[in-house]
Amino acid sequence: MGLFSRKSKAKPSQKAVRLSISRKYDLKPGRSYVVQESPPHMSFDAFVNLVSTAPAGGKGKTAGFAVTRQHPDLVREKYGLEDTPVYWLATRTGDKVISPTNLGILSHMLIKFAGDTSDGIILLDGIEYLVSNNDFNKVLRMVDQVNDHITQSGCRMVLPVDPRAFDQKELALLMRNMERLG
């Protein structure tokens, strides 16, 4: 056999491979989910699974919007989120950076995404950091406000929470209008 007589098998692109996997998480539209964990492995897994797979009906892809304490370049590299907006909660200035003290801009961005997206998912990683830079009640009001918009839209929100960072009352308040995942 000659060098060119065999047919080479083309490897599918990474995007094609990701779209061929099935959904591991049944996150219902219009709902928000709390995941008690540290570090946020399950939360990122659920988020990446939804943005990387087609829904059961096969109608396109779920849009994602991530806000995290981890640097966006590291998140993109680790999870393969090439086309998904990833914002960094940090005190630095720059593109795709949100100050942890600017809850108004953060809530506006999340609400706008929920309003503009019929099938989307928001990952809000860093609630502990937000609370350490703001009053707990202000952060709770912001989360509740975003959750109200999530409920009216087809979006979902995943909120990883380290239970060691909150007392029982604060944890109960955060979880009262959300479902538990994991």
N, C-alpha and C positions, 0 to 999 in steps of 0.2 A: 504494500500500500504506500502510496505517495504521501508526501507531507500535506497536500491539500485535499486528499480524498475523503477525509472524515469531516462530518459536519460538526462544527463547534456549537455547543449549547450556550446561548446568550443568557447571561445572568439577569434576572429581573432587577429593575431599579429599586432603590431603597423605598421609594414612595409606593411602588406597586406591592412590595412585600408588606409594608405597613397596612395597606388597605385590604390585604387578603386575610388579615387576622380578624378574629371575631371580638365582639364586645364582651369584656369580662364583668362590667359593672352596669347595672340597670338603674341609671340615674334618670329619674323622671323629669320631664320639662316642667318648669315653673316651681322647682323645689330647690332648697338649699340644704347642704349636708355638712355636718360637723364631724371631723375625724380627730379623735383624741390620740395623738401620737407625737413622738419626737425621736428622731427627725421625721419630716413629712414624706416618707416613702410611699405609703398607700395613697395619699392625696395626689402626689405627682403621677403615680401609676394610673389612677382613675382618670385624671386630666389628660394624660398622654394617650391613654386607651381610647377616650372619646374623640379626640381631635385626629387620631390616626386611623379610625375605622369608619366605615359607612354605617348608618343606622339600619335596623332590621328591614325597613322598606327599601333601602338602597338609594334614597334620595340625597345624593351629595354627601358632603363632609360636614362635621360639626365644627363650627368656628370656635376658637379659643382666645382667651385673654388672661394672661398670667401677671400677677403682681407678687413679687417675692423678695426676700432678704438676700437671696443668693444672686451673684452677679449674672446678668442675662447671658453673657458669652458662655459661662460654665453650664447654665441650664440648657441652652441650645445644644451645646456639645454633648452633654450627658444624656439628654432625652430626645435629640433629633428634632427639635422644634424650629425648623427652618423658616416657616411662613407664619408662625404664631407670634403675635406681639407679646413680648416679655418686658415688664417694667420692673425696675429695681427700686426698692424702698431704701433710700440712703440719704445722708445729709449732704452729699456731694451735688454739684450741679451738672447738668448734661442732658443729652438726648436720652429718652426712655428712662429718666430718673424722676421719682416722685419723693418729695420730702415727707418724712413721717409726721411732721407737724401740720402739713397742709391737707387736712381731712376733706376740705371742700373740693379741691381739685381731684383727689382720689375718688370720692363718691360721685362726682360729676362724670368722670371717665367710665366708671363701672356702670352707672345708670345709662349713660349714652350707649355703651356697648350692648347692654340688655335691651334697650329700646330699638336699636338699629339691627339686631340680629334675631332671626326667627328661631334658629336652632344653635345655641351657643353654650359655652361653659366658661365660667370664671373661676380661677384659682386665686384665692387671697391668702397667701402665705406670709406670715409675719405679724399676726395679730398681737403677739406679745410685745413686739417692737413698737407697734402703734400705741399700745397701752403705756409702755415705758416712756413714751414721748408726749403723751396726752393724758387727759383725765379718762378713767375707765368709762364713765358715763357718756362722754363725747364719742368715744370709739363705738360703744354699744349703740348709740343713736345712729351713727353712720352705717353700721352693719345692718341695723333694723330697716333703715331707709332703703338701702340697696336691696335687702331681702324683699321689701314690699314691691319693688320694681321687678325683681326676679319672678315673684309670684304671678304678676300680670303678663309676663312675657313667656316665650318658649325657652328661655335660658335656664341654666342650672348654676349653682355656686357651690364650690368646695372650700371649706374653711378648716385647715389643719390647726389644732389647738393643743399645746402642751399643757396638760391638766395640772402639772406642778407649778405653773406660773400664775394660777388663779386660785382664789379660795372657793369654797363650795357655792356660795351665793353668786359670785361672778360667773362661774361656770354654768350654773343653772340659768342665769339671765341670758348668756350667750346662746345656749342651746334651746331655749323655750320655743322659738319659732322655726326650728330647723330639725331635720331628721338626722339620726346618727348613722354613720357609715363605719363599718368595721367592728 
